[in-house]
Amino acid sequence: MRPIKLTIQFEHVKFGYNPDKIIVNDFSADVHDGQKIAIVGPTGAGKSTILDAMCYALYGRTSGEMRTGESMRSSHATLERETYVEFDFCLGDKYYRVHRSPTQQAKRKRGDTDKPVEKAGKALFNEIDNKGNVIRNITTKGVEKAVEDLLGIGFDQFRQIILLPQGDFKDLLLAGSSQRQEIMQKLFGTYRYGL
């Protein structure tokens, strides 16, 4: 999997973001096949928020599981502004987009517009072209399972493999040999060669 673009509209004042700002990280700039992407910066720069957004988009859970999608929305956010994450990535020669929003308070469109209404969380998983245009909807139900099937790894493996710099590297190193073997077998698809 290669990340292409991550759009975050968390509106969370506590993490230092302006509630009126949409944060866009474009990973495709100056990245060629085979190159690696590193997310670096000083403490408090927002690295964890970027990784949380990726995990939340793909699996509906944050990388450290210390935050929920709902907790990423600031209590100061306006009712007119939706909190969401949109993550574009490619796998082989195909491109995908996951759009996810948590359950949140929203402005009523009819009736007493001063009273907010609860807007249910949603997830959309689409195949897109290399320009970002939607080709087809893959699913709106069971997005986590569809992502897991596509990537070949679940949430826990994603955290252990992709997010190693977030402090989980030690966990992989200290994992028992059978647990490491299972992770590697799943990652490289070598189950059929197992003894």
MITOR-537959 format. One line per field, with one value per atom (N, C-alpha, C, O): atom name; x, y, z. Coordinates in pm, whole numbers, plus 32768, in hexadecimal, padded with zeros to 4 digits. Example, Ala and Ser with C-alpha at 12.3 -4.5 7.8 and 13.67 -1.06 7.14 Angstrom:
<sites>
name <- c(N;CA;C;O;N;CA;C;O)
u <- c(8527;84CE;8528;8590;8505;8557;850A;853D)
v <- c(7DC7;7E3E;7EB6;7EB4;7F1F;7F96;8003;8072)
w <- c(830C;830C;830C;834E;82C4;82CA;8313;8324)
</sites>
This chain:
<sites>
name <- c(N;CA;C;O;N;CA;C;O;N;CA;C;O;N;CA;C;O;N;CA;C;O;N;CA;C;O;N;CA;C;O;N;CA;C;O;N;CA;C;O;N;CA;C;O;N;CA;C;O;N;CA;C;O;N;CA;C;O;N;CA;C;O;N;CA;C;O;N;CA;C;O;N;CA;C;O;N;CA;C;O;N;CA;C;O;N;CA;C;O;N;CA;C;O;N;CA;C;O;N;CA;C;O;N;CA;C;O;N;CA;C;O;N;CA;C;O;N;CA;C;O;N;CA;C;O;N;CA;C;O;N;CA;C;O;N;CA;C;O;N;CA;C;O;N;CA;C;O;N;CA;C;O;N;CA;C;O;N;CA;C;O;N;CA;C;O;N;CA;C;O;N;CA;C;O;N;CA;C;O;N;CA;C;O;N;CA;C;O;N;CA;C;O;N;CA;C;O;N;CA;C;O;N;CA;C;O;N;CA;C;O;N;CA;C;O;N;CA;C;O;N;CA;C;O;N;CA;C;O;N;CA;C;O;N;CA;C;O;N;CA;C;O;N;CA;C;O;N;CA;C;O;N;CA;C;O;N;CA;C;O;N;CA;C;O;N;CA;C;O;N;CA;C;O;N;CA;C;O;N;CA;C;O;N;CA;C;O;N;CA;C;O;N;CA;C;O;N;CA;C;O;N;CA;C;O;N;CA;C;O;N;CA;C;O;N;CA;C;O;N;CA;C;O;N;CA;C;O;N;CA;C;O;N;CA;C;O;N;CA;C;O;N;CA;C;O;N;CA;C;O;N;CA;C;O;N;CA;C;O;N;CA;C;O;N;CA;C;O;N;CA;C;O;N;CA;C;O;N;CA;C;O;N;CA;C;O;N;CA;C;O;N;CA;C;O;N;CA;C;O;N;CA;C;O;N;CA;C;O;N;CA;C;O;N;CA;C;O;N;CA;C;O;N;CA;C;O;N;CA;C;O;N;CA;C;O;N;CA;C;O;N;CA;C;O;N;CA;C;O;N;CA;C;O;N;CA;C;O;N;CA;C;O;N;CA;C;O;N;CA;C;O;N;CA;C;O;N;CA;C;O;N;CA;C;O;N;CA;C;O;N;CA;C;O;N;CA;C;O;N;CA;C;O;N;CA;C;O;N;CA;C;O;N;CA;C;O;N;CA;C;O;N;CA;C;O;N;CA;C;O;N;CA;C;O;N;CA;C;O;N;CA;C;O;N;CA;C;O;N;CA;C;O;N;CA;C;O;N;CA;C;O;N;CA;C;O;N;CA;C;O;N;CA;C;O;N;CA;C;O;N;CA;C;O;N;CA;C;O;N;CA;C;O;N;CA;C;O;N;CA;C;O;N;CA;C;O;N;CA;C;O;N;CA;C;O;N;CA;C;O;N;CA;C;O;N;CA;C;O;N;CA;C;O;N;CA;C;O;N;CA;C;O;N;CA;C;O;N;CA;C;O;N;CA;C;O;N;CA;C;O;N;CA;C;O;N;CA;C;O;N;CA;C;O;N;CA;C;O;N;CA;C;O;N;CA;C;O;N;CA;C;O;N;CA;C;O;N;CA;C;O;N;CA;C;O;N;CA;C;O;N;CA;C;O;N;CA;C;O;N;CA;C;O;N;CA;C;O;N;CA;C;O;N;CA;C;O;N;CA;C;O;N;CA;C;O;N;CA;C;O;N;CA;C;O;N;CA;C;O;N;CA;C;O;N;CA;C;O;N;CA;C;O;N;CA;C;O;N;CA;C;O;N;CA;C;O;N;CA;C;O;N;CA;C;O;N;CA;C;O;N;CA;C;O;N;CA;C;O;N;CA;C;O;N;CA;C;O;N;CA;C;O;N;CA;C;O;N;CA;C;O;N;CA;C;O;N;CA;C;O;N;CA;C;O;N;CA;C;O;N;CA;C;O;N;CA;C;O;N;CA;C;O;N;CA;C;O;N;CA;C;O;N;CA;C;O)
u <- c(8054;8000;8059;80BA;8037;807E;801A;7FBC;802D;7FD2;7FE0;804F;7F70;7F6F;7F49;7F91;7ED6;7EA4;7E50;7E01;7E63;7E17;7DDA;7E20;7D56;7D0F;7CD2;7C88;7CF2;7CC3;7C73;7CA2;7BFA;7BAE;7B79;7B03;7BD5;7BB3;7B78;7B25;7BA2;7B73;7B8C;7B31;7C02;7C20;7C81;7CF9;7C50;7CA1;7D13;7D80;7CFA;7D5F;7DDF;7E4B;7DD5;7E4C;7E8C;7EE1;7E64;7EA9;7E78;7EB7;7E0A;7DD9;7D6B;7D1A;7D6B;7D04;7C83;7C82;7C15;7B9A;7B61;7B0A;7B8D;7B59;7BB1;7B98;7C17;7C7B;7C6F;7C59;7C7C;7C86;7D1A;7D5C;7D4D;7DDA;7DE8;7DA9;7E39;7E4E;7EE1;7F36;7EFF;7F87;7F8B;7F47;7FDA;7FE4;8067;80D3;805B;80D1;8109;8177;80C1;80EC;8157;819A;8169;81CB;8259;8282;82A1;832D;8345;83B3;82E1;82F3;82E5;8280;834A;834B;8343;8359;8323;8318;8393;8405;837B;83E7;841B;8463;83F9;8427;83D0;835C;840A;83C3;8396;83CD;832F;82FB;8313;82F3;834A;8360;8310;830F;82CE;8285;82D9;82DF;831A;8377;8352;830E;8380;8369;837A;8380;8383;8395;8318;82AC;8327;82B7;824A;8265;81CF;815E;8144;80EB;8191;8181;8107;80DB;80D1;805B;8072;801B;80E5;8103;809B;8067;807F;801D;7F93;7F49;7F70;7EED;7EE4;7E7B;7F4F;7F51;7F40;7EF2;7F8A;7F81;7EFA;7EC1;7EC5;7E3F;7DD8;7D7D;7DE6;7D89;7D8D;7D25;7E05;7E12;7DCE;7D80;7DEE;7DB2;7D1B;7CD2;7CEE;7C5F;7C18;7BAD;7C52;7C15;7C0C;7BA3;7C77;7C7B;7C2C;7BE3;7C3A;7C05;7B9D;7B64;7B82;7B20;7B53;7B05;7BD6;7C17;7C97;7CD4;7CC0;7D3B;7DB3;7DA6;7E29;7EA2;7EC3;7EEB;7EB4;7ED3;7E5A;7E66;7DE6;7D65;7D4D;7D00;7D90;7D7A;7D0E;7CD3;7CF5;7C8E;7C29;7C48;7BB0;7B4A;7B2F;7B5B;7AE8;7AC3;7A73;7A88;7A18;79C5;7A18;79FB;7A81;7AD3;7B2D;7B67;7B38;7B8C;7B43;7B80;7AC3;7A78;7A79;7A58;7A9F;7AA5;7A19;79BB;7A0C;798C;7972;7903;79D9;79CB;79AD;799A;79A8;798F;7901;78A4;78F2;786D;7819;784F;7797;773D;7738;7713;775C;7756;77CB;77C3;7833;78AE;78B7;78B2;78C4;78CB;795A;79BB;7966;79E6;79F3;799B;7A62;7A75;7B09;7B5C;7B26;7BAA;7B94;7B38;7BE9;7BE4;7C72;7CCD;7C85;7D0B;7D0D;7CC5;7D61;7D77;7DFA;7E5E;7DF9;7E73;7E6E;7E05;7EE1;7EE2;7F20;7F71;7EF7;7F2A;7F3E;7EDD;7FBA;7FD7;7FB6;7FE4;7F65;7F40;7EB1;7E7A;7E76;7DEE;7DF2;7E47;7D92;7D88;7D05;7C9E;7D0C;7C98;7C89;7CE8;7C0E;7BF1;7B93;7B2D;7BB9;7B60;7B3B;7B93;7AB9;7A85;7A3A;79E1;7A5E;7A1C;7A01;7A55;798A;7968;792A;78DF;794B;7912;7884;785A;783E;77BD;77D8;7836;7786;779E;771E;76BC;7722;76B2;76B9;7725;7645;763F;75CA;756F;75CC;7560;74E7;74F3;7473;73F6;73DE;73F7;73AD;738E;7301;72E3;72A8;721D;71F4;7235;7188;7155;71A7;71D9;71B5;7200;7296;72D5;72CE;735A;73BC;7435;7389;73E1;7400;7462;73AE;73C3;7410;73E1;7486;74D2;7490;743E;74B4;7486;7501;756B;74F3;7564;756D;750D;75E1;75FA;764C;76BA;7618;765C;76E0;76ED;7740;77C0;77AD;774E;7808;77FE;7889;78EB;788E;790C;78EB;788A;793D;7930;79B5;7A1D;79B4;7A2E;7A1B;79C5;7A6C;7A5E;7AE0;7B4D;7AD2;7B45;7B44;7ADB;7BBA;7BC5;7C2C;7C77;7C31;7C9B;7D11;7D0A;7D7D;7DF4;7DE4;7E3E;7D72;7D53;7CF7;7CDB;7CC7;7C70;7BDB;7B89;7BB7;7B2A;7AF8;7B3E;7A82;7A4A;7A24;79DB;7A57;7A36;79BE;7960;79C4;7957;795B;79C3;78E4;78D8;78F2;78B2;7950;796C;790A;78CC;78FD;789B;7888;78DE;7815;77FC;77E2;77D5;77D9;77C6;7840;786D;7873;78E5;7963;79AF;797A;79F0;7A70;7ACF;7A73;7AEB;7B10;7B85;7AAE;7AC7;7AF4;7B4F;7AB6;7ADD;7B6D;7BB8;7B93;7C1D;7C7C;7CE5;7C57;7CAC;7CBF;7D2F;7C55;7C5F;7CB9;7D08;7CAB;7CFB;7D8F;7DE5;7DAC;7E37;7E78;7EF2;7E26;7E5B;7E8A;7EC7;7E6E;7E92;7E21;7DDD;7E0F;7DAB;7DE6;7E59;7D95;7DBC;7E3B;7E98;7E3F;7EB2;7F32;7F9B;7F2A;7FA0;7FC9;8040;7F67;7F85;7FD3;8037;7FA5;7FEC;807A;80D7;808B;810F;816E;81E6;813A;8191;81A3;8214;8137;813B;8164;81AA;8139;814E;81C0;81BD;8222;8292;82D4;82F4;82EA;832B;82D9;830F;825A;8208;821D;81CF;8285;82A1;827D;8298;8241;821C;828F;8283;82FE;836F;83A0;83C0;83A6;83D2;8376;83A6;82F1;8293;82AD;82A5;82CD;82EA;836B;8373;83D0;844F;843F;847F;83EA;83D9;836E;835C;8328;82C1;8302;8374;82B6;82E8;82FB;82C1;834C;836B;82ED;82E2;8290;8216;81C0;8183;81BC;816F;81B1;816C;8237;8280;826C;8257;8272;8260;81D6;81C7;8170;80E7;80DA;809A;8118;8113;8156;8120;81CC;8216;81CE;81CC;8192;8147;80D1;80B6;808C;801A;8048;800B;80B4;80E7;8116;80F7;815E;8199;814C;8176;80DA;8085;80C9;80BB;8111;815B;811C;815F;809C;805A;8065;807A;8057;8056;80DD;80E5;8148;81CB;81EA;8255;818C;81A3;81A9;8173;81EA;81F8;8185;817F)
v <- c(7F8A;8000;807D;8086;80DB;815B;81CB;81DB;821A;828B;82F2;830E;832B;8392;8419;847C;841C;849C;8482;8424;84D6;84CD;8554;85B8;8557;85D2;85BF;8560;861A;8611;868D;86FD;867A;86E9;86BB;869C;86B8;868A;86FA;86E0;8775;87E7;87D3;87E7;87AC;8792;87FB;87F4;8859;88C7;8894;88CD;882B;87FC;87CF;87D4;87A4;8775;87E4;87C9;885F;88CF;88F5;8947;88BC;88DB;8945;8946;899A;89FF;89BA;8972;89CB;8984;89A7;895E;8A12;8A37;8A05;8A23;89B9;8994;8901;88AB;88E6;885D;8843;888F;87D7;87B7;874D;86E3;8769;870B;86E8;8741;866A;863A;85ED;8587;861C;85DB;858C;85C6;8508;84B1;8494;845D;84B7;8492;84EE;84CA;8562;85C1;858A;8566;8583;8559;84CD;84B1;8476;83ED;8392;8396;8341;82E6;8257;823C;81FB;816E;813E;815B;80F7;80BF;811C;80EE;819C;81F6;81E9;81C1;820A;8204;828F;82F4;8292;830F;830E;82AD;837A;8388;8400;846A;83EE;845C;8485;843E;84F8;8525;85B2;85FC;85D4;865A;865A;85F0;86D1;86DA;86AE;86A0;8698;8674;86DF;8756;86B2;870E;8742;8795;8711;8743;8707;873D;8698;865C;85D6;85A7;8598;8515;84AC;8463;84A7;8445;845D;83FF;84DA;84FB;84C8;8496;84D5;84A2;840B;83D5;83C6;8334;8307;82A5;8350;8333;8341;82EF;83A7;83BE;834C;831F;831D;82AC;822F;81ED;8211;819A;81A8;8149;821D;8233;8224;81E8;825B;824E;81BB;818E;8171;80E6;8087;8031;8095;8031;8064;8015;80E7;811C;8126;813C;8116;811F;816F;816E;81B6;8205;81AF;8145;81DD;818B;8166;80F5;81C1;81A4;8175;814D;817A;815A;81AB;8182;821D;8275;82DB;8317;82EF;834D;8301;829A;8333;82FD;8364;83D7;833C;839C;840E;8482;83EF;8455;84B7;852E;8484;84DC;8538;8595;8520;8577;85F6;8652;85FA;8673;86D0;86A6;8749;87AB;87D1;87D8;87E8;8819;88A8;88DB;88E9;8971;8973;89DE;88FE;88F8;8927;890F;896A;8999;8925;88C4;8930;88C5;88B9;8850;8923;8922;88D3;88AB;88BE;8882;87EF;87CC;8798;8709;86E0;8710;8688;864D;85CC;8576;85BD;8545;8531;858A;84B9;8497;8457;8407;847B;843D;8415;8468;8395;8360;831B;82BA;834F;8313;82C6;82F8;824D;81FD;81A4;8191;816E;8112;808E;8088;8027;7FA1;7F66;7F50;7F4D;7F24;7F97;8007;7F7B;7FE5;8017;805C;7FF6;8023;808A;8086;80E6;8153;8148;8120;816D;815E;81DA;8225;81EE;825C;8228;81E9;8245;822A;82B2;8301;82CB;8345;8317;82C2;8351;8327;83A2;83FB;83A5;840F;83CF;836E;8404;83CD;8403;8462;83C7;83FC;8486;8498;84E8;8572;85C3;859E;8631;868E;86E3;870F;86FA;874B;87AB;879A;880E;8871;8833;87F1;884A;881D;8868;88E0;8821;8861;8897;88F6;885B;8888;8892;885C;88D9;88E6;8949;89AC;892C;8983;8971;8917;89C8;89BB;89DC;89C8;8A0F;8A2A;89AC;89A9;8944;88C6;8868;8849;883A;87DF;8756;8730;870F;8687;862D;8657;85B1;8556;8519;84DE;8527;84F1;8472;8475;8403;8382;8381;83BF;833A;8329;82D6;8289;82E8;829C;827D;82BF;8219;81F3;81CD;8187;81FC;81DD;81AB;81E6;813F;8108;8101;80B7;814F;8158;8135;8148;8103;80FB;817D;81AA;81B9;8238;8229;81C7;8289;8289;82DA;8310;82E2;8327;83BF;8404;83F2;8482;849C;8510;8432;8442;8439;844F;8418;8408;837E;831A;8377;82F7;82A2;82CF;8227;81C6;8172;815E;8142;80F0;80F0;8102;80DC;80CD;803C;7FE3;8023;7F9A;7F71;7F07;7FC4;7FA7;801F;8077;8020;807F;8033;806F;7FB0;7F59;7EFE;7EC6;7EF1;7E98;7ECA;7E7B;7F4C;7F86;7F4C;7F2F;7F3A;7F06;7E7D;7E64;7E26;7D9F;7DA7;7D5F;7DFE;7E0E;7E41;7E14;7E9E;7ED1;7E63;7E51;7E19;7DAB;7D43;7D13;7D21;7CC0;7CF5;7CAA;7D74;7DB0;7DB7;7D8E;7DEA;7DFD;7D7B;7D6D;7D1D;7CA0;7CA8;7C4A;7D18;7D28;7D6E;7DC4;7D46;7D85;7DFA;7E1F;7E33;7EAA;7E92;7EE2;7E22;7E09;7DF9;7E2D;7DB1;7DA0;7E25;7E42;7E77;7EFA;7F4D;7F8C;7F4C;7F97;7F62;7FB1;7EDE;7EA5;7EB9;7ECA;7EB6;7EBD;7F4C;7F78;7F93;8018;8083;80E2;8074;80DE;80C0;80EC;8076;8055;80CF;80C9;813B;81AD;81EC;823D;81C9;8202;81BE;81D3;816D;812F;809C;8059;8067;7FDA;7F82;7F08;7FBF;7F72;7F13;7E9F;7F47;7EF6;7E7C;7E0E;7E90;7E22;7DB5;7D3E;7DDC;7D7A;7D2F;7CB5;7D7A;7D3A;7CDA;7C71;7CFF;7CAD;7C40;7BEE;7C40;7BDC;7B52;7B43;7AEE;7A66;7A3E;7A7B;79D8;79B2;7985;799E;7944;7918;7990;7990;79F9;7A71;7ABB;7AE9;7AC8;7B08;7AB9;7AF3;7A34;79DF;79F5;79FF;79FC;7A12;7A99;7AA4;7B00;7B84;7B80;7BB3;7B44;7B3E;7AE7;7B09;7A77;7A22;7A6E;7A64;7AB8;7B04;7B73;7B8B;7BB7;7C25;7BF5;7C34;7B87;7B59;7AE7;7AB3;7ABF;7A58;79D1;798E;79A7;7929;78B7;7855;78C3;785A;77D1;776D;77CC;774A;7702;7689;774C;770F;76E7;76B1;7701;76E1;764B;75FC;7626;7597;756B;74F6)
w <- c(8000;8000;8000;804C;7FAA;7FA6;7FBE;7F71;8029;8041;7FD2;7FA4;7FA8;7F41;7F7E;7F6F;7FC1;7FF4;8071;8076;80D4;8151;816D;817C;8175;8197;8221;8239;827B;8305;8325;8312;8355;838B;8413;8423;8475;84FB;854F;85A6;8537;8584;8619;866A;863B;86C8;86FC;86DF;8748;877B;87D3;87D1;8821;887F;8839;8874;87BC;8775;8723;86CE;873C;8700;8676;8633;8648;85C3;85C8;8624;8568;855A;8532;84CE;857C;855C;84D2;84A1;8494;8410;839F;832B;83C0;835C;8336;838B;82B6;8285;826C;8226;82A6;8298;822B;8232;81C8;815A;8153;814B;8156;8145;80C3;80B4;8064;7FE2;7FE0;7FD7;7FEA;7FEF;7F64;7F5A;7EFB;7E74;7E3C;7DDC;7E76;7E42;7E52;7EC0;7DE5;7DE3;7E1C;7E4A;7E1C;7E49;7DD0;7D89;7DBA;7D47;7D78;7DEE;7D1F;7D44;7D8F;7D68;7DFA;7E49;7EB6;7F10;7EB2;7F19;7F95;7F8E;8005;8085;80AD;8082;8102;8137;81CD;8211;8200;8290;82C1;8282;8331;8371;83E8;844D;83DD;8445;8473;842C;84E9;851D;85B4;85F2;85EE;867F;86CA;8690;874A;879F;8795;879E;8781;8777;86EB;86D7;8688;85FE;85B8;8553;85EC;85B0;856D;8524;8585;8549;8573;851F;85F3;8625;85EB;85D0;85D8;859F;8510;84E7;84C3;843A;843B;83ED;8491;8498;84CE;849F;8531;8563;84F3;84E8;84A1;8433;83CE;839F;83AC;834F;8388;8344;8405;8446;8450;8435;8476;8485;83FF;83F8;8395;8311;82E9;82BC;82F9;82CC;8324;82F2;83A8;8404;8467;84B2;8469;84C5;8554;85B1;8566;85E9;85D9;856F;8643;863C;865D;869B;8634;8640;86D0;86EA;872C;87B7;8805;8879;87C6;8803;8883;88DA;888D;8900;88DE;8938;885B;882E;87DB;879F;87D9;8780;8714;871F;86AC;8645;867E;8659;86DA;8717;876A;876E;87AB;8801;87B0;87E7;872F;86DC;86B2;867C;86CC;86AC;8725;8794;8710;877B;87AA;875A;882A;885E;8830;883E;87F9;87C4;872E;86F4;86F1;8660;8642;868F;85D2;85AA;8576;8540;8585;855A;84C2;848D;847C;83E9;83AB;8337;83F6;83C1;83E6;845C;8383;839C;83C1;8386;8424;8447;83F7;83FD;83AD;835C;833C;8350;830B;82D7;824F;823D;81EF;816B;8147;8146;8129;810F;8087;8070;802D;7FA9;7FAD;7FE1;7F77;7F72;7EF7;7EBB;7ED3;7E62;7E8E;7EEB;7E4A;7E61;7DD6;7D8D;7DB2;7D29;7CCC;7CDF;7C67;7C09;7C1F;7BC9;7C91;7CB1;7D21;7D79;7D1A;7D7B;7DC8;7D92;7E49;7EA1;7EF8;7F0F;7F28;7F85;7FF1;7FD6;806E;80DF;811B;813D;8126;8165;81E1;81D9;8254;82D1;8327;8334;8361;83C0;843C;8431;84B3;852E;8545;8503;85A0;85CD;8608;8656;85E3;860F;860D;85CD;8655;8656;85D8;85AF;859A;851F;8528;857A;84D3;84CF;8489;8422;84C4;8486;8405;83FC;83A1;8321;831F;82D7;8370;837A;840B;8464;8421;84AA;84FA;84C5;857B;85D6;85BD;85F4;856A;8542;85B2;85A2;8622;8694;86E4;872F;86D3;871A;86BC;864F;86E8;8692;8688;86DC;8621;860B;8606;85D6;8636;8630;85A5;8573;8568;84E3;84F4;852C;84C5;84D6;8489;8420;84C1;847D;83FE;83F3;83A0;8323;82EE;8311;829A;8258;81C9;81AF;816D;80DE;80AC;80CA;8060;8027;7F90;7F5F;7F47;7EB6;7E6F;7EA5;7DF6;7D9C;7D4D;7D1E;7D3E;7CF6;7C87;7C84;7C2D;7BC9;7BFE;7C6C;7BB2;7BE3;7BEC;7C1A;7BC0;7BCD;7C44;7C64;7C85;7CF9;7CDA;7D33;7C5E;7C39;7C60;7C4A;7C9A;7CC7;7C4D;7BF4;7C4B;7BE2;7C0D;7BC1;7C8A;7CBF;7D56;7D94;7D90;7E20;7E42;7E0B;7E9C;7EC6;7F32;7F29;7F99;8003;805E;8068;80A1;810C;818E;81F9;8185;81FA;8206;81A3;827D;8291;824C;8214;8251;8211;824D;8203;82D1;8312;82D9;82BC;82C8;8292;8201;81D8;81B2;8126;811B;80C4;8172;8173;819C;815F;8204;8233;81C5;81B0;817F;8111;80A1;8069;8081;8016;803C;7FEE;80B3;80DC;810C;8109;8138;816B;81FB;822E;823D;82CA;8314;82DD;8391;83E5;8432;841E;8487;84D4;8527;8523;8572;85C8;8577;859D;8507;84B3;8473;8466;844C;8413;8478;8455;84F3;855C;856E;857D;856E;8587;8512;8526;8498;8423;83F2;83DD;83DE;83A2;8407;83E4;8481;84E4;8544;85B7;8518;8570;85AF;8626;8567;85A6;8618;8663;8625;868F;8716;8773;8723;87A4;87A8;880B;873D;873A;870A;870C;86DF;86AF;871C;8702;8796;8807;8818;8833;8806;8815;87AD;87CD;8731;86C9;86EA;86D9;8718;873B;87B0;87B4;8811;8889;8879;88D2;8808;87F1;87E9;87BD;8815;880B;877A;8720;8763;86D9;868D;8615;86D2;868C;8664;85FA;86BA;8698;8624;85C8;8628;85B8;8538;84CD;8543;84CC;8491;8417;84E6;84B6;846F;8407;84A9;846B;83E2;8380;83DB;835C;82F5;827E;8322;82C5;8289;8212;82DD;82AD;824E;81E6;8274;8223;819A;8135;8196;8119;80D7;806F;8113;80D5;80C9;8063;8130;8128;817A;819A;819C;81EC;81AB;81EF;8127;80E4;80EE;80D6;8112;811E;81AD;81C9;8208;8295;82AD;8260;831A;833D;8393;83BA)
</sites>
